[in-house]
Amino acid sequence: MNTLDFPEVMTRTGAVRGRREEGPAVFRGIPFAQPPVGAARFGAPRPVDRWDGVRDALAFGPPPPQEPIGGATPSPGSAPAGDNWLTVNVWTPDPDPAARRPVMVWIYGGAYKLGSADDPAYDASRLVRENELVVVTFNYRVGVEGFLWIEGAPANRGLLDQVAALEWVRENIVAFGGDPAQVTVFGESAGAGSIAALLAMPRARSLFRRAIAQSVPGPFFSDALAEDIAKALAGGIGLRPTVADLAGVDPHELTEAGAALGPRMPGYAHRWGPVAFTPTAFSPVIDGEVLPAAPWDALAQGAARDVELVVGHNRDEFRLFLHLGGMLGQVDEDLASMILGLFGPAPDAEQAYRAAFPDASAEYLFELVQSDWLFRMPSLHLAEAHTSGGGRAHLYELTFSAPADDGALGACHSLDVPLVFGVYGGIGEMLIGPTPSPETETLSARFRSAWTTFATTGDPGWPAYDTDQRLVQLFDTAPTVAAYPEEASRRLWERHTFAPLPLMTP
């Protein structure tokens, strides 16, 4: 076999064979941990056994068990079957150990219950073709397997998978032409929340030098809340949330139990508070061991002051969820009042929001307070915490409206993903349309340049954030550096603490 078209690399556990694809060499489906099944079910990831010969790395590994999106079933042949869920994928200009290129490691989002590195939206070919760097993506456990509180199992197993993947990068990336001392993690939504958690985790220290967190979600669970949610989920199938009860249950049956909990969540509002009205029952747990503190507290104490950080959000984050839930044009004043009181910063959130935005419609207030609670203010506060803890943070906001549907979705959640990768399939086609406009392509190039320059130099091209000038990069058709534009929301939330969410009634 031609090694120019099918290059081979020796990893710590054996040789792998990739494929040259219009420039980059791509290696897919390399295991970084043993399949987390059988005796390893619900455990921390275990090291891979060595293999003999050359292993083909030509196809993505199977995605972790997860709830189907909108009830859809996976398309046949979209990924290989099997239980080897923990695999990495590498795009490199050339697997030359002497090259020592910067490395970018992508962590996918999906509400901590969805996601897989085989999503076409995460194709790193364009990033690597345009830049002298290496890009890694990987799978980690989501939903019940990765984030449900289970008695007898470590918490935050999905985060432990991420640490194991980053350890694989540290130990193997030189062979693919990368530099383990120049690793940047980047991720969106739950991927950004994962990065915030990694910044706070002692076992993740020294595994990356830089981080890019796109739309950091605020919910992190207290141990008591996580346990209560787990009891409700497992109880739905007549079981307890213990290793003894769940280890023998087929993983896909457990994803169905997770999906079945969703419609029942509002009935737990008296116990779970605002979490009962969110799209997911899963979040990282502040368990005191794997994750000892909420990221905002940890960063303010200097836990990651040596890590250079880019963090930001989209202007109209929650509008995507209004659209997906069929609620555009359906929000009345009563519903807006309830949501303002539930998600806004206490104690007089509804009155404060109405005073700060006197001309806002009920629908806009409904959207705005959830954008603020879920993504905008957690991202802003992460930058402020990192800065106060002695680190350097660069803040941004995406203000470019998604071109699809004549801009009706605004700068909504997930719009940054196709812009960063320059790939317009999947979510990109829904938000941007089948053919990107010249303005979209120009903005995408600007994103890619900022992200890859930051990964290479530590400077994304705009000033670091501080609490005097509050300068941020606004990503739109024309680039602008200006004072943080969401000042009214910032003031409403400036005294709020993003602490672990409690169990409301024991």
Backbone torsions as a table, in degrees:
resi	resn	phi	psi	omega
1	MET	NA	136.9	-176.8
2	ASN	-67.6	115.7	-178.3
3	THR	-74.5	-12.6	173.5
4	LEU	-73.2	-41.1	178.8
5	ASP	-84.1	-28.0	-179.0
6	PHE	-128.3	75.5	-175.4
7	PRO	-67.4	149.9	179.3
8	GLU	-116.4	142.5	-179.3
9	VAL	-132.5	139.4	175.9
10	MET	-95.5	114.1	174.2
11	THR	-92.9	178.2	-179.8
12	ARG	-64.3	-21.8	-176.5
13	THR	-111.7	1.1	177.6
14	GLY	148.0	170.7	-177.5
15	ALA	-83.0	146.2	177.0
16	VAL	-129.9	150.0	179.6
17	ARG	-118.1	121.1	177.6
18	GLY	-104.1	-158.9	-177.6
19	ARG	-146.5	138.4	175.0
20	ARG	-78.1	126.9	-175.9
21	GLU	-130.5	95.3	178.4
22	GLU	50.9	43.3	178.0
23	GLY	121.4	-79.4	-177.2
24	PRO	-64.6	151.4	167.6
25	ALA	-90.9	130.3	-174.8
26	VAL	-121.1	131.1	178.3
27	PHE	-121.8	121.7	-175.2
28	ARG	-119.9	150.6	169.0
29	GLY	69.2	32.3	178.3
30	ILE	-84.3	123.2	-178.6
31	PRO	-69.4	133.4	174.0
32	PHE	-108.7	-6.2	175.5
33	ALA	-155.1	162.9	177.9
34	GLN	-68.9	154.8	175.1
35	PRO	-56.3	128.8	-176.4
36	PRO	-84.6	63.4	-178.2
37	VAL	-132.1	173.6	180.0
38	GLY	61.2	-129.0	-179.4
39	ALA	-66.7	-18.8	-179.4
40	ALA	-91.5	-0.1	-177.2
41	ARG	-59.8	131.4	178.5
42	PHE	64.6	15.6	177.9
43	GLY	-98.6	173.1	171.2
44	ALA	-65.6	151.6	-179.4
45	PRO	-60.9	142.4	-178.5
46	ARG	-108.9	147.5	-179.1
47	PRO	-59.2	150.4	179.0
48	VAL	-77.6	142.5	172.0
49	ASP	-76.1	148.1	177.0
50	ARG	-66.1	151.7	173.8
51	TRP	-124.7	157.1	177.8
52	ASP	-95.3	158.7	177.7
53	GLY	73.1	-164.0	-178.3
54	VAL	-109.5	125.0	-178.1
55	ARG	-93.5	127.9	175.3
56	ASP	-65.4	130.9	176.4
57	ALA	-121.8	61.0	-171.5
58	LEU	-110.3	-12.8	-177.2
59	ALA	-133.5	147.6	176.2
60	PHE	-61.6	149.3	172.7
61	GLY	-73.0	165.0	-179.6
62	PRO	-65.1	143.5	178.6
63	PRO	-69.7	154.8	176.0
64	PRO	-67.1	154.0	177.2
65	PRO	-57.4	136.0	-176.1
66	GLN	-161.0	161.6	177.4
67	GLU	-66.6	139.6	175.2
68	PRO	-67.6	148.6	178.7
69	ILE	-80.3	120.0	177.5
70	GLY	59.8	26.7	179.4
71	GLY	80.9	1.7	-178.4
72	ALA	-74.8	151.3	174.7
73	THR	-101.3	149.3	-179.6
74	PRO	-59.3	145.5	179.4
75	SER	-72.8	137.2	-178.5
76	PRO	-58.7	136.5	176.9
77	GLY	78.4	2.1	-178.5
78	SER	-69.2	-25.0	176.2
79	ALA	-156.8	152.9	-179.5
80	PRO	-66.1	148.9	175.9
81	ALA	-77.5	164.8	177.1
82	GLY	133.9	178.2	-176.7
83	ASP	-113.3	12.7	178.2
84	ASN	-85.1	70.7	-172.6
85	TRP	-75.2	-19.2	-170.2
86	LEU	-101.3	87.9	-177.1
87	THR	-133.7	156.5	177.3
88	VAL	-115.7	159.6	177.6
89	ASN	-133.3	140.1	-174.6
90	VAL	-130.6	129.3	169.3
91	TRP	-109.9	128.4	-178.9
92	THR	-142.8	143.3	174.5
93	PRO	-60.3	-35.7	178.8
94	ASP	-168.1	131.0	-179.2
95	PRO	-77.9	68.5	-179.4
96	ASP	-106.0	112.1	-177.2
97	PRO	-59.3	-20.2	-179.3
98	ALA	-83.3	-10.6	-171.3
99	ALA	-71.0	-41.6	178.8
100	ARG	50.3	58.6	179.7
101	ARG	-84.4	156.8	171.6
102	PRO	-58.8	151.1	-176.6
103	VAL	-122.3	132.0	173.6
104	MET	-115.1	128.0	-177.5
105	VAL	-116.0	116.2	-176.6
106	TRP	-89.9	134.0	175.2
107	ILE	-117.4	114.6	-174.0
108	TYR	-73.4	157.7	173.6
109	GLY	-98.5	-168.8	-178.9
110	GLY	136.8	34.6	175.4
111	ALA	61.2	23.2	-177.4
112	TYR	61.5	12.1	179.3
113	LYS	-129.9	-7.3	-178.3
114	LEU	-133.5	166.7	169.8
115	GLY	123.6	149.4	177.5
116	SER	-163.3	145.5	-177.9
117	ALA	-70.2	-11.1	178.8
118	ASP	-83.7	1.3	176.1
119	ASP	-58.6	126.8	-179.6
120	PRO	-57.5	-22.7	179.3
121	ALA	-65.2	-18.5	-176.3
122	TYR	-104.2	21.8	176.6
123	ASP	-68.9	117.2	-174.2
124	ALA	-91.2	9.8	-175.1
125	SER	-57.1	-44.7	-176.0
126	ARG	-67.4	-41.5	177.4
127	LEU	-57.0	-41.3	-175.3
128	VAL	-80.1	-36.8	177.5
129	ARG	-61.0	-34.9	-174.8
130	GLU	-89.3	-11.0	-171.4
131	ASN	-140.6	153.8	175.3
132	GLU	-87.8	74.6	178.0
133	LEU	-151.3	168.5	179.5
134	VAL	-112.0	137.8	177.6
135	VAL	-120.2	135.0	178.9
136	VAL	-121.0	135.2	167.5
137	THR	-123.5	162.8	-179.1
138	PHE	-159.0	163.7	174.1
139	ASN	-98.0	145.1	171.8
140	TYR	-139.0	157.1	-177.5
141	ARG	-68.0	137.9	179.6
142	VAL	-123.7	174.2	175.4
143	GLY	57.6	-137.9	-177.4
144	VAL	-58.9	-46.6	-176.2
145	GLU	-62.3	-35.9	-172.3
146	GLY	-102.3	-27.9	-169.3
147	PHE	-134.4	-7.1	178.2
148	LEU	-69.4	137.5	171.9
149	TRP	-66.4	124.1	-179.5
150	ILE	-135.5	122.5	178.9
151	GLU	-62.6	128.3	-179.5
152	GLY	93.6	-1.2	179.9
153	ALA	-122.8	151.8	174.8
154	PRO	-66.1	145.6	175.1
155	ALA	-73.8	161.4	171.0
156	ASN	56.7	46.1	-178.7
157	ARG	-62.8	-32.0	176.3
158	GLY	-62.9	-37.2	176.4
159	LEU	-69.0	-38.0	176.8
160	LEU	-63.4	-36.2	174.2
161	ASP	-60.8	-42.4	-179.7
162	GLN	-63.0	-40.8	176.3
163	VAL	-61.5	-42.8	179.9
164	ALA	-63.4	-39.1	177.7
165	ALA	-64.4	-40.8	178.5
166	LEU	-68.3	-33.8	174.0
167	GLU	-65.3	-38.0	175.8
168	TRP	-60.7	-42.4	177.9
169	VAL	-60.2	-46.9	-179.2
170	ARG	-58.4	-38.4	-173.4
171	GLU	-86.4	-20.0	-169.8
172	ASN	-124.9	-15.4	-166.5
173	ILE	-70.3	-22.2	176.5
174	VAL	-58.4	-39.8	-178.6
175	ALA	-63.9	-22.5	178.7
176	PHE	-96.2	5.9	179.2
177	GLY	94.1	12.8	-178.2
178	GLY	-104.8	166.2	-179.2
179	ASP	-112.0	111.8	-178.8
180	PRO	-66.3	-14.2	176.4
181	ALA	-88.5	-2.9	-178.7
182	GLN	-127.7	57.2	-178.1
183	VAL	-100.8	129.7	174.0
184	THR	-117.8	123.1	172.1
185	VAL	-89.3	140.0	174.6
186	PHE	-141.6	146.4	-175.7
187	GLY	-169.8	163.3	-175.1
188	GLU	-127.8	144.5	176.8
189	SER	58.9	-121.1	177.9
190	ALA	-59.7	-27.2	173.2
191	GLY	-66.1	-37.4	176.3
192	ALA	-71.6	-37.4	174.6
193	GLY	-62.9	-36.9	176.1
194	SER	-63.4	-41.9	178.5
195	ILE	-64.0	-41.6	175.9
196	ALA	-57.9	-41.4	178.2
197	ALA	-65.9	-43.7	179.8
198	LEU	-59.5	-36.0	177.8
199	LEU	-62.5	-26.4	-177.7
200	ALA	-96.8	-4.3	-173.4
201	MET	-95.6	121.0	178.6
202	PRO	-55.9	-36.1	-176.2
203	ARG	-75.2	-8.3	177.1
204	ALA	-97.2	-3.2	-178.3
205	ARG	-62.6	141.6	177.7
206	SER	75.7	1.0	-180.0
207	LEU	-86.1	-15.2	175.6
208	PHE	-151.1	153.2	-176.5
209	ARG	-100.8	-29.9	-176.4
210	ARG	-136.0	159.6	-178.1
211	ALA	-145.7	141.4	174.4
212	ILE	-125.6	115.3	-175.7
213	ALA	-115.0	111.0	-174.8
214	GLN	-102.4	107.1	179.2
215	SER	66.2	73.3	-178.7
216	VAL	-74.3	122.3	176.4
217	PRO	-78.1	142.7	-176.5
218	GLY	-79.6	-31.1	-173.4
219	PRO	-67.8	120.2	165.4
220	PHE	-127.7	139.7	-171.2
221	PHE	-95.4	143.7	164.2
222	SER	-72.8	161.1	179.5
223	ASP	-60.2	-40.1	-177.2
224	ALA	-66.8	-41.6	178.9
225	LEU	-66.1	-43.9	-179.6
226	ALA	-60.6	-41.0	179.0
227	GLU	-64.4	-41.0	-179.4
228	ASP	-65.6	-41.1	176.9
229	ILE	-63.1	-41.7	179.9
230	ALA	-63.0	-39.2	178.3
231	LYS	-63.8	-38.6	179.0
232	ALA	-67.6	-40.9	-178.8
233	LEU	-67.4	-52.2	-179.0
234	ALA	-66.2	-35.6	179.2
235	GLY	-62.6	-25.1	178.4
236	GLY	-64.2	-20.0	176.0
237	ILE	-117.8	21.1	172.9
238	GLY	75.7	24.0	-177.6
239	LEU	-125.5	170.7	173.8
240	ARG	-101.7	154.4	178.5
241	PRO	-81.3	68.5	179.3
242	THR	-127.4	156.5	175.3
243	VAL	-59.3	-40.9	-178.4
244	ALA	-59.5	-40.0	-177.9
245	ASP	-80.1	-36.1	-168.7
246	LEU	-98.2	-21.2	-172.4
247	ALA	-62.8	-25.9	-179.6
248	GLY	-93.0	-0.2	-178.1
249	VAL	-87.4	134.5	178.8
250	ASP	-55.3	133.3	-177.7
251	PRO	-55.2	-35.2	-178.3
252	HIS	-73.5	-26.4	173.3
253	GLU	-68.0	-35.4	178.3
254	LEU	-71.0	-33.9	175.6
255	THR	-65.3	-34.6	176.6
256	GLU	-65.8	-36.3	176.5
257	ALA	-65.4	-38.2	176.2
258	GLY	-64.6	-42.9	178.9
259	ALA	-64.9	-36.0	-179.5
260	ALA	-69.2	-26.2	179.0
261	LEU	-69.3	-32.9	-175.0
262	GLY	-48.2	-54.9	-179.2
263	PRO	-64.7	-21.0	-179.1
264	ARG	-88.2	-10.6	-172.5
265	MET	-59.6	-40.8	179.7
266	PRO	-57.6	-24.8	177.3
267	GLY	-68.7	-12.1	178.3
268	TYR	-102.8	16.1	-175.3
269	ALA	-58.2	-34.7	-179.3
270	HIS	-67.3	-19.4	-179.8
271	ARG	-105.1	-37.0	-171.8
272	TRP	-103.2	-9.6	179.6
273	GLY	65.2	-143.1	-174.0
274	PRO	-61.6	-23.9	179.3
275	VAL	-56.5	-30.4	-177.8
276	ALA	-64.5	-16.5	-178.1
277	PHE	-113.0	18.6	177.5
278	THR	-100.8	167.7	-177.5
279	PRO	-78.1	0.8	-174.5
280	THR	-145.5	146.3	175.5
281	ALA	-98.4	11.2	-174.3
282	PHE	-123.5	138.5	173.1
283	SER	-159.2	162.4	172.5
284	PRO	-59.6	149.1	-176.3
285	VAL	-111.1	130.3	174.0
286	ILE	-79.9	87.8	-170.8
287	ASP	-94.7	-6.7	179.1
288	GLY	85.2	-5.9	-178.9
289	GLU	-125.1	-71.0	176.4
290	VAL	-64.2	-46.5	179.3
291	LEU	-124.7	97.1	-170.3
292	PRO	-76.1	-22.1	-176.5
293	ALA	-153.8	158.3	174.4
294	ALA	-62.6	145.5	-175.6
295	PRO	-55.5	-38.2	-177.5
296	TRP	-64.9	-39.9	176.7
297	ASP	-67.3	-45.4	-176.8
298	ALA	-63.7	-44.1	-178.8
299	LEU	-67.6	-37.4	177.9
300	ALA	-63.2	-26.0	177.4
301	GLN	-88.3	4.6	175.4
302	GLY	88.2	18.2	-174.6
303	ALA	-60.3	-28.6	-176.0
304	ALA	-131.3	33.7	-173.7
305	ARG	-62.3	-21.2	179.8
306	ASP	-85.9	-5.1	180.0
307	VAL	-94.8	126.8	176.3
308	GLU	-80.9	137.4	-168.2
309	LEU	-129.3	134.0	162.6
310	VAL	-112.7	130.7	-179.7
311	VAL	-144.9	145.7	179.2
312	GLY	-172.5	-175.0	-177.3
313	HIS	-150.0	172.5	176.7
314	ASN	-98.0	150.6	-173.7
315	ARG	-63.6	-42.3	-171.1
316	ASP	-115.2	51.1	-170.5
317	GLU	-48.9	-53.1	-166.9
318	PHE	-77.5	-9.7	-177.4
319	ARG	-62.5	-29.5	176.4
320	LEU	-59.3	-41.4	-177.7
321	PHE	-72.5	-32.4	172.1
322	LEU	-60.5	-43.6	-179.9
323	HIS	-65.5	-49.5	-177.6
324	LEU	-64.3	-31.1	179.6
325	GLY	-87.8	3.6	179.8
326	GLY	65.8	29.7	-174.6
327	MET	-104.3	-1.7	176.7
328	LEU	-61.8	124.9	-178.1
329	GLY	81.6	7.2	-174.9
330	GLN	-114.4	1.1	-173.2
331	VAL	-91.8	124.3	177.1
332	ASP	-105.5	179.0	-175.4
333	GLU	-64.6	-37.5	-179.4
334	ASP	-64.1	-44.1	179.2
335	LEU	-65.9	-41.2	178.2
336	ALA	-61.3	-41.7	179.9
337	SER	-62.0	-43.9	-179.6
338	MET	-62.6	-45.2	-177.4
339	ILE	-69.8	-37.4	176.6
340	LEU	-60.5	-43.4	179.5
341	GLY	-68.7	-30.5	-176.4
342	LEU	-80.4	-43.5	-172.9
343	PHE	-100.0	-20.6	-176.4
344	GLY	-73.8	161.0	178.8
345	PRO	-68.6	128.5	-178.1
346	ALA	-65.2	162.9	3.1
347	PRO	-99.1	-15.4	-174.3
348	ASP	-119.1	52.1	-169.8
349	ALA	-61.2	-44.5	-176.6
350	GLU	-62.2	-48.4	-179.4
351	GLN	-62.8	-37.9	-178.6
352	ALA	-66.5	-43.0	179.2
353	TYR	-66.0	-42.4	-178.8
354	ARG	-66.7	-33.3	177.2
355	ALA	-72.1	-37.3	-178.4
356	ALA	-74.9	-27.1	-178.6
357	PHE	-129.6	68.7	-170.3
358	PRO	-65.1	-23.0	-177.3
359	ASP	-100.9	6.7	-175.0
360	ALA	-76.0	142.7	175.0
361	SER	-75.3	166.1	177.1
362	ALA	-58.7	-42.9	-178.4
363	GLU	-65.2	-40.2	-179.3
364	TYR	-66.3	-40.9	178.3
365	LEU	-64.1	-41.5	177.1
366	PHE	-57.6	-45.7	179.4
367	GLU	-69.3	-45.5	-171.8
368	LEU	-63.8	-46.8	-175.7
369	VAL	-66.0	-32.2	178.2
370	GLN	-77.5	-33.7	171.0
371	SER	-59.4	-44.3	-178.8
372	ASP	-66.0	-47.8	-176.0
373	TRP	-67.4	-40.0	-170.5
374	LEU	-85.4	-39.3	-172.0
375	PHE	-134.6	-45.3	-168.3
376	ARG	-68.7	-52.3	-177.9
377	MET	-73.0	-35.8	173.3
378	PRO	-59.1	-37.7	179.3
379	SER	-68.2	-46.1	177.3
380	LEU	-59.4	-47.3	-177.8
381	HIS	-65.8	-30.0	177.1
382	LEU	-65.6	-41.7	176.6
383	ALA	-61.8	-42.6	-178.9
384	GLU	-68.5	-39.1	178.5
385	ALA	-64.5	-44.0	-179.1
386	HIS	-62.8	-41.0	179.1
387	THR	-65.2	-44.5	-178.9
388	SER	-67.5	-24.3	178.4
389	GLY	-87.2	7.3	176.2
390	GLY	97.2	4.2	178.5
391	GLY	-93.0	176.7	177.2
392	ARG	-115.8	128.4	-179.5
393	ALA	-128.7	140.6	173.4
394	HIS	-114.1	124.8	-174.7
395	LEU	-104.8	145.4	176.7
396	TYR	-139.8	162.5	168.9
397	GLU	-138.2	133.3	173.8
398	LEU	-87.1	118.5	-178.9
399	THR	-115.0	2.1	178.9
400	PHE	-75.3	129.1	-179.3
401	SER	-80.6	137.0	176.7
402	ALA	-56.6	126.9	-174.5
403	PRO	-66.4	-27.0	-177.3
404	ALA	-61.6	151.7	178.4
405	ASP	55.0	38.0	177.5
406	ASP	55.8	34.2	175.1
407	GLY	79.5	14.0	-174.8
408	ALA	-64.0	-26.4	-177.7
409	LEU	-87.9	-4.7	178.3
410	GLY	60.5	-155.5	176.7
411	ALA	-88.1	74.9	-169.5
412	CYS	-87.7	172.5	178.2
413	HIS	-56.7	140.4	176.6
414	SER	81.0	-9.8	-179.6
415	LEU	-61.5	-29.1	-178.6
416	ASP	-68.8	-23.8	-175.5
417	VAL	-64.1	-54.3	177.6
418	PRO	-63.8	-28.5	178.5
419	LEU	-69.5	-38.1	-179.8
420	VAL	-70.2	-41.8	-177.7
421	PHE	-86.7	-18.4	-174.8
422	GLY	66.5	31.3	-179.0
423	VAL	-123.5	130.0	-169.2
424	TYR	-117.6	20.8	171.5
425	GLY	-86.4	172.4	175.7
426	GLY	61.0	-126.2	-179.5
427	ILE	-59.0	-31.3	179.5
428	GLY	-63.7	-41.0	179.5
429	GLU	-66.9	-37.1	179.4
430	MET	-64.7	-38.3	-174.4
431	LEU	-94.4	-28.4	-173.6
432	ILE	-109.1	-28.1	-176.5
433	GLY	101.5	169.6	-173.9
434	PRO	-66.6	-26.5	-178.5
435	THR	-129.3	118.1	-180.0
436	PRO	-69.1	141.7	175.6
437	SER	-72.6	163.6	174.9
438	PRO	-57.2	-36.3	178.9
439	GLU	-65.8	-38.6	177.9
440	THR	-64.8	-45.1	179.3
441	GLU	-62.5	-39.0	178.8
442	THR	-64.6	-43.5	178.8
443	LEU	-65.9	-41.1	177.9
444	SER	-60.0	-43.4	178.4
445	ALA	-61.3	-35.2	179.1
446	ARG	-67.7	-42.6	176.2
447	PHE	-60.2	-51.0	-176.9
448	ARG	-59.8	-40.5	179.7
449	SER	-65.1	-43.7	-179.3
450	ALA	-63.8	-44.0	-176.5
451	TRP	-67.3	-45.7	-176.9
452	THR	-73.5	-33.0	175.3
453	THR	-66.1	-41.6	176.5
454	PHE	-61.0	-43.5	179.4
455	ALA	-63.4	-26.5	-178.2
456	THR	-89.9	-38.9	-171.0
457	THR	-120.3	-17.4	-173.8
458	GLY	86.4	3.0	-179.5
459	ASP	-123.7	112.9	-179.1
460	PRO	-80.0	-9.1	177.5
461	GLY	110.5	8.0	173.4
462	TRP	-142.9	163.5	-172.1
463	PRO	-65.6	154.4	173.6
464	ALA	-66.1	151.5	-179.5
465	TYR	-77.0	140.7	169.1
466	ASP	-143.0	164.8	-174.7
467	THR	-87.5	6.9	172.9
468	ASP	-91.8	-61.7	-179.2
469	GLN	-89.0	-27.4	-179.9
470	ARG	54.0	46.5	-178.2
471	LEU	-77.8	136.4	179.0
472	VAL	-136.2	157.4	172.1
473	GLN	-87.6	124.9	173.5
474	LEU	-99.5	116.7	179.4
475	PHE	-89.8	112.3	178.8
476	ASP	-151.1	-168.4	-179.5
477	THR	-60.0	-31.3	172.9
478	ALA	-119.4	129.2	-179.0
479	PRO	-70.2	138.5	-179.5
480	THR	-141.3	137.4	168.1
481	VAL	-108.4	122.9	-175.0
482	ALA	-149.1	170.9	173.6
483	ALA	-63.3	146.9	-177.8
484	TYR	-48.6	121.7	-170.0
485	PRO	-79.9	-14.8	-176.6
486	GLU	-96.0	52.1	-172.9
487	GLU	-64.3	-38.5	-179.0
488	ALA	-62.5	-45.1	177.0
489	SER	-65.9	-40.8	-179.4
490	ARG	-56.9	-43.6	-179.0
491	ARG	-67.7	-37.2	177.9
492	LEU	-61.9	-31.7	-172.9
493	TRP	-106.3	3.4	-169.8
494	GLU	-65.7	-23.6	178.5
495	ARG	-98.6	-0.6	-178.5
496	HIS	-77.8	144.4	175.5
497	THR	-113.8	126.6	177.0
498	PHE	-84.2	76.4	-179.4
499	ALA	-89.2	166.6	174.5
500	PRO	-56.2	133.4	-177.5
501	LEU	-69.7	131.6	-174.2
502	PRO	-88.8	165.1	164.7
503	LEU	-78.8	120.5	-170.3
504	MET	-68.8	-41.6	178.8
505	THR	-131.4	120.9	-178.5
506	PRO	-68.7	NA	NA
